[in-house]
Amino acid sequence: MNDEVVERIELKIAYLERANNDLSEVVYRQQQQIDALRAELSVLNGKMEAAMTEATVYTPEQEKPPHY
């Protein structure tokens, strides 16, 4: 192999290493976002479950007559 071929191979390897590092960083940031969204979803699910289990007490003024 001559020097040109070796240099092209080295450049390709350097490019692939850089691309691999960039993609790894993207995946890491996406995983952080997924974890944050899961935590937020868990909180919202808890709030929704709590709201659904609460018994709503209506006053006579809030109660609609059956014909409405």
MARZA-238373 format. One line per field, with one value per residue: residue number from 1; z, x, y of N, C-alpha, C, O in turn; residue in one letter. Coordinates in pm, 1 decimal. Each point is the difference from the previous one (the first is absolute). Example, Ala and Ser with C-alpha at 12.3 -4.5 7.8 and 13.67 -1.06 7.14 Angstrom:
i	(1 2)
nup	(780.0 -138.5)
neast	(1319.0 -138.6)
nnorth	(-569.0 106.9)
caup	(0.0 6.0)
caeast	(-89.0 82.0)
canorth	(119.0 119.0)
cup	(0.0 73.0)
ceast	(90.0 -77.0)
cnorth	(120.0 109.0)
oup	(66.5 16.9)
oeast	(103.6 50.9)
onorth	(-1.9 110.8)
aa	(A S)
END
This chain:
i	(1 2 3 4 5 6 7 8 9 10 11 12 13 14 15 16 17 18 19 20 21 22 23 24 25 26 27 28 29 30 31 32 33 34 35 36 37 38 39 40 41 42 43 44 45 46 47 48 49 50 51 52 53 54 55 56 57 58 59 60 61 62 63 64 65 66 67 68)
nup	(0.0 -145.2 -53.9 -222.8 -82.4 6.2 -159.5 -203.0 -25.6 -42.3 -215.9 -139.1 2.0 -115.4 -221.3 -75.6 -13.4 -178.7 -194.5 -12.7 -47.7 -216.9 -131.0 7.4 -118.9 -217.2 -63.0 -11.1 -180.1 -177.1 8.8 -63.1 -219.0 -99.4 29.0 -131.8 -207.2 -10.2 7.4 -186.5 -142.8 51.5 -55.9 -208.7 -46.0 65.1 -132.8 -174.7 33.2 19.3 -192.4 -83.7 102.3 -108.2 223.7 -195.2 116.1 -47.2 -72.1 186.9 116.5 135.1 189.3 -139.9 -53.0 118.6 81.7 167.4)
neast	(85.1 -144.4 168.0 26.4 107.0 222.0 107.9 16.2 165.1 204.8 38.1 51.6 210.4 153.8 9.8 108.1 221.8 82.6 26.4 185.4 190.0 41.2 72.3 220.1 124.0 24.3 143.5 213.8 66.2 58.6 206.6 163.7 37.6 126.8 220.8 107.2 54.0 186.7 196.8 77.5 105.3 213.9 147.9 79.9 164.4 206.1 113.3 107.3 196.7 180.3 92.8 139.7 197.4 92.0 -28.5 -99.2 98.1 -189.3 66.1 -110.7 144.1 123.9 -113.7 79.9 -120.8 -142.6 -123.8 149.1)
nnorth	(-118.8 92.1 134.8 -13.4 -176.3 -6.9 114.6 -98.4 -148.7 75.0 52.8 -168.9 -72.3 114.1 -39.2 -181.4 31.9 105.9 -110.1 -123.8 104.7 42.3 -166.2 -32.0 142.4 -48.7 -159.2 64.2 117.9 -123.8 -88.1 139.9 28.2 -154.7 13.0 147.0 -66.9 -122.5 106.6 95.1 -136.1 -37.6 158.3 13.0 -145.0 60.8 141.3 -92.0 -102.1 132.1 66.7 -153.0 19.0 173.0 -5.3 -41.5 164.7 -112.5 202.1 44.9 123.9 -127.8 -33.9 -153.1 176.1 -125.2 167.0 -10.3)
caup	(0.0 -3.9 102.3 -26.9 43.4 146.7 46.1 -19.3 101.7 127.9 -0.6 16.4 139.2 82.7 -23.4 64.4 145.1 31.9 -16.1 109.5 121.7 -11.9 18.0 139.9 76.3 -29.5 69.5 142.8 27.8 -17.7 116.1 110.5 -24.8 23.1 144.7 56.4 -41.4 77.2 135.1 -9.1 -26.4 124.3 87.4 -56.3 23.4 141.1 18.9 -65.8 82.4 121.0 -37.6 -35.2 119.6 89.3 -12.8 -18.8 71.7 -59.7 81.1 -74.0 -105.4 -109.9 -54.6 -107.0 5.1 -96.4 -132.9 -74.8)
caeast	(-85.1 77.8 -31.8 -130.5 -103.9 5.0 -52.7 -145.5 -56.6 10.5 -100.0 -130.2 -9.1 -16.7 -137.0 -91.9 12.2 -67.4 -143.3 -40.5 -3.8 -114.0 -122.1 -3.9 -43.6 -142.5 -74.2 7.5 -93.2 -136.3 -33.6 -28.4 -132.9 -97.2 -10.0 -71.9 -139.9 -60.0 -24.0 -111.9 -119.1 -33.8 -62.3 -131.1 -86.3 -37.1 -97.9 -124.0 -61.3 -51.5 -117.0 -108.6 -48.8 -64.7 -145.1 -39.8 -122.6 -64.6 -99.0 -127.1 8.2 79.4 -70.0 -92.8 -124.5 1.8 -46.3 103.0)
canorth	(118.8 122.3 99.0 61.1 -93.4 -0.7 128.5 -2.2 -89.4 70.7 106.0 -63.8 -44.7 120.4 47.5 -93.3 18.7 125.6 -22.8 -87.5 82.0 91.2 -77.4 -41.8 117.6 19.6 -105.6 31.3 110.5 -50.3 -82.1 92.5 55.4 -107.2 -18.6 115.0 -11.3 -109.8 49.6 93.4 -80.1 -68.3 100.2 31.8 -115.3 3.2 107.1 -38.1 -105.1 63.6 80.0 -90.3 -68.4 96.6 10.3 138.0 31.8 115.8 70.6 7.4 101.0 -55.1 -117.1 31.9 -77.8 -109.2 36.7 75.9)
cup	(0.0 104.7 -19.1 52.2 152.5 54.5 -15.6 104.4 136.8 10.0 19.8 144.1 92.4 -14.1 72.8 152.5 44.2 -8.4 112.9 130.8 -1.9 23.4 144.9 88.6 -20.5 76.2 150.7 36.8 -15.0 118.9 121.6 -15.6 25.0 149.3 65.1 -35.5 74.0 142.2 0.7 -23.9 125.6 97.0 -49.6 18.3 144.7 27.7 -59.7 80.4 126.2 -30.0 -30.6 123.0 98.2 -25.7 -9.7 69.5 -59.1 100.3 -78.7 -112.1 -122.7 -69.0 -105.9 18.2 -108.7 -141.0 -79.9 -75.4)
ceast	(88.8 -51.7 -137.3 -113.6 -6.9 -58.9 -152.6 -67.9 2.5 -104.3 -140.4 -20.5 -22.4 -142.0 -100.5 5.9 -72.4 -152.2 -53.8 -10.9 -118.2 -132.0 -15.9 -49.7 -149.2 -84.2 -1.5 -97.7 -144.8 -42.7 -29.4 -139.5 -107.9 -19.4 -78.3 -148.5 -70.6 -32.0 -119.4 -131.3 -46.6 -69.8 -140.5 -98.4 -47.1 -105.3 -134.9 -73.0 -60.7 -126.5 -119.2 -58.9 -66.4 -150.2 -36.2 -134.2 -55.9 -97.7 -131.0 2.8 76.0 -70.9 -99.1 -127.6 0.2 -42.6 101.1 86.7)
cnorth	(124.0 99.0 63.4 -87.7 -2.8 129.3 5.7 -87.8 67.6 111.3 -57.1 -46.9 119.9 54.5 -89.2 10.7 126.5 -16.8 -87.5 77.8 96.2 -73.0 -46.9 113.9 25.9 -101.9 27.5 111.7 -44.9 -85.3 87.0 60.2 -103.9 -21.9 113.3 -7.3 -112.6 45.2 95.0 -73.9 -72.1 95.6 32.3 -115.9 -4.4 105.7 -37.5 -107.9 60.7 79.8 -90.1 -69.8 94.9 0.9 147.6 21.6 128.1 60.8 3.8 104.0 -52.8 -117.0 42.9 -83.7 -107.4 39.8 83.4 -93.8)
oup	(67.9 66.7 97.7 59.8 57.5 97.6 89.4 53.5 75.0 105.7 73.6 56.1 91.6 98.7 65.1 67.3 102.5 88.3 51.0 75.2 101.7 71.5 53.5 91.9 94.7 60.2 65.4 100.1 78.1 43.6 78.7 97.8 57.5 46.1 88.5 84.0 34.7 53.3 89.1 58.3 25.5 65.0 79.1 29.1 27.1 73.7 58.5 16.2 41.4 79.1 27.6 0.2 90.9 -114.1 89.0 -27.2 -1.4 73.2 -121.5 -101.1 -112.9 -116.6 24.3 32.8 -101.0 -96.4 -112.8 -69.1)
oeast	(102.5 -100.3 -67.8 -95.6 -108.9 -74.9 -69.2 -105.1 -97.2 -59.9 -80.6 -108.4 -82.0 -61.5 -91.6 -102.5 -68.1 -73.0 -109.5 -95.6 -66.8 -87.0 -110.9 -78.8 -71.0 -101.5 -102.4 -70.8 -86.0 -114.8 -89.3 -73.9 -104.0 -113.2 -82.2 -85.2 -117.4 -106.1 -84.6 -102.6 -119.9 -97.7 -94.0 -117.4 -116.2 -95.6 -104.6 -121.9 -109.4 -94.3 -114.2 -117.4 -70.4 -45.9 32.8 -98.5 66.3 -69.3 1.0 -68.0 -28.8 25.9 -78.9 8.3 68.4 42.1 -30.2 92.4)
onorth	(5.6 -25.4 31.8 49.4 2.2 -2.3 48.7 35.5 -9.0 19.8 56.9 15.8 -6.4 40.3 50.3 -10.8 0.3 45.2 24.0 -19.1 18.6 49.7 -3.3 -22.3 33.5 35.0 -19.6 -10.7 40.8 7.3 -31.3 10.8 31.9 -15.0 -23.9 28.8 13.0 -32.4 -7.3 35.1 -10.8 -37.1 6.7 22.5 -30.4 -24.2 28.4 5.5 -38.2 0.2 36.8 -36.8 -44.0 2.8 78.4 -68.7 103.8 -70.7 -20.1 -17.6 39.8 -30.0 91.3 -118.4 16.4 -63.9 38.9 43.1)
aa	(M N D E V V E R I E L K I A Y L E R A N N D L S E V V Y R Q Q Q Q I D A L R A E L S V L N G K M E A A M T E A T V Y T P E Q E K P P H Y)
END
